[in-house]
Structure formats: structure tokens, C-alpha cells
């Protein structure tokens, strides 16, 4: 992933006008931040804190895997995994850029199904 793409992901994740996570049949999501404990404070995330966590991790240079999505076909997604809170599974995150927005595809505790391209 280019530095330009990373900066664009950060910019959009921090701007409430440029981010969304609504489930549609064309854009399926598993967005459950309130079920995930924030490893920084061990309280559940909110939608807002989840977006800021993503931006903070991207700014810190986290690893990002570029994946091809099944829905929409052949579009690119950006997949990340982060250590969870003490005693908790990893945090699984997937987003994609679409037009001028960032779309949250996944934010949940890691499961075996994480290899899917939902």
C-alpha cells in the first residue's frame, strides 16, 4: 500500500462526513465495535473511538494487507489485525475506499472466518 493511500485512509477515518459502515447486500459489513474491548483502556469501543483507533494505528505504521473483495467484485479492501485487550482475541478490521468515502467493512474480535472477503 502506498504512503498516499495510507494518508487517505487516515484522513477519511478521522472525518465523520467521509466515513460509513452501513450494511447493504452490495457492501456487507460486520461492524461491532461495542463488542470489542479497547486495548488502551479495556472499555468497549464506540463507533467514534473505533474510527479513531483505526486512524491512530495507521498513523503508527501498522501492517495493512490489501485484499480483493468478493462484494463488490474485485474491489480492494484494506485488512488489519491488532492485539486485543488482555485476555481478548485480536481485533480484526477491514475498510475500503469508495469515491470520496471510507467504508468500514469489519471491526470485531478476530474469528476463524476472518479469511473471508466479506
C-alpha positions as CSV (number, residue, x, y, z in Angstrom):
1,X,0.0,0.0,0.0
2,X,1.3,3.4,-0.9
3,X,2.0,6.2,1.7
4,X,-0.6,8.2,-0.2
5,X,-3.3,5.6,0.3
6,X,-2.4,5.3,4.0
7,X,-2.7,9.0,4.4
8,X,-6.1,9.0,2.6
9,X,-7.4,6.2,4.9
10,X,-6.3,8.2,7.9
11,X,-7.9,11.4,6.7
12,X,-11.2,9.8,5.9
13,X,-11.3,7.7,9.1
14,X,-11.0,10.9,11.1
15,X,-13.7,12.9,9.2
16,X,-17.3,12.0,10.2
17,X,-18.5,13.2,6.9
18,X,-16.3,10.8,4.9
19,X,-16.9,7.5,6.8
20,X,-19.7,5.0,6.9
21,X,-20.3,1.3,7.9
22,X,-23.9,0.6,6.8
23,X,-24.7,-3.0,5.8
24,X,-26.1,-3.5,2.3
25,X,-26.3,-6.6,0.1
26,X,-23.7,-5.0,-2.2
27,X,-21.5,-3.8,0.7
28,X,-21.8,-6.4,3.6
29,X,-20.4,-5.4,6.9
30,X,-19.6,-6.9,10.3
31,X,-19.2,-3.7,12.3
32,X,-19.4,-4.5,16.0
33,X,-17.0,-2.1,17.9
34,X,-19.2,-2.1,21.0
35,X,-18.5,-5.9,21.4
36,X,-14.7,-5.2,21.3
37,X,-12.7,-4.1,24.3
38,X,-10.3,-1.2,23.5
39,X,-6.8,-2.5,24.5
40,X,-5.8,1.0,25.6
41,X,-8.5,1.3,28.4
42,X,-10.3,-2.1,28.4
43,X,-13.7,-0.4,27.9
44,X,-15.8,-1.3,24.8
45,X,-15.2,0.8,21.7
46,X,-17.9,3.2,20.3
47,X,-18.3,3.8,16.6
48,X,-16.3,7.0,17.0
49,X,-13.5,5.5,19.1
50,X,-13.2,2.6,16.6
51,X,-12.6,5.0,13.7
52,X,-10.0,7.0,15.7
53,X,-8.4,3.7,16.8
54,X,-8.1,2.8,13.1
55,X,-6.6,6.2,12.2
56,X,-4.2,6.0,15.2
57,X,-3.0,2.6,14.2
58,X,-2.5,3.6,10.6
59,X,-0.5,6.7,11.7
60,X,1.7,4.4,13.8
61,X,2.5,2.4,10.7
62,X,0.6,-0.8,11.4
63,X,0.7,-3.6,8.8
64,X,-2.0,-3.5,6.2
65,X,-2.9,-6.3,3.8
66,X,-4.5,-5.3,0.6
67,X,-7.2,-7.9,-0.4
68,X,-9.6,-8.3,-3.3
69,X,-13.2,-8.3,-2.1
70,X,-16.0,-10.6,-3.3
71,X,-18.6,-7.9,-2.8
72,X,-18.3,-5.6,-4.7
73,X,-16.4,-7.9,-7.0
74,X,-12.7,-7.2,-7.5
75,X,-12.7,-4.0,-5.4
76,X,-9.8,-3.6,-2.9
77,X,-10.1,-3.8,0.8
78,X,-7.5,-3.0,3.5
79,X,-7.3,-5.6,6.2
80,X,-5.6,-5.1,9.6
81,X,-5.3,-7.1,12.8
82,X,-4.3,-5.6,16.2
83,X,-3.6,-7.1,19.6
84,X,-6.8,-7.2,21.7
85,X,-7.2,-6.2,25.3
86,X,-5.7,-8.5,27.9
87,X,-7.2,-12.0,27.6
88,X,-9.1,-11.0,24.4
89,X,-8.7,-12.1,20.8
90,X,-7.1,-10.0,18.2
91,X,-9.1,-7.1,16.7
92,X,-9.9,-7.6,13.0
93,X,-10.6,-4.6,10.8
94,X,-11.3,-4.2,7.2
95,X,-12.1,-1.0,5.3
96,X,-12.3,0.1,1.7
97,X,-12.1,3.4,-0.2
98,X,-15.1,4.2,-2.4
99,X,-15.5,7.5,-4.1
100,X,-14.6,10.2,-1.6
101,X,-15.5,7.9,1.4
102,X,-14.0,5.2,3.6
103,X,-16.4,2.3,4.3
104,X,-16.0,0.2,7.4
105,X,-16.4,-3.4,6.4
106,X,-15.3,-5.2,9.6
107,X,-14.5,-4.2,13.1
108,X,-14.8,-7.2,15.6
109,X,-13.0,-9.7,17.6
110,X,-11.0,-12.0,15.4
111,X,-12.6,-15.3,14.4
112,X,-11.6,-18.1,12.0
113,X,-13.9,-16.6,9.4
114,X,-11.6,-13.6,9.1
115,X,-10.1,-15.1,5.9
116,X,-13.4,-14.4,4.1
117,X,-13.6,-11.4,1.8
118,X,-16.9,-10.1,3.0
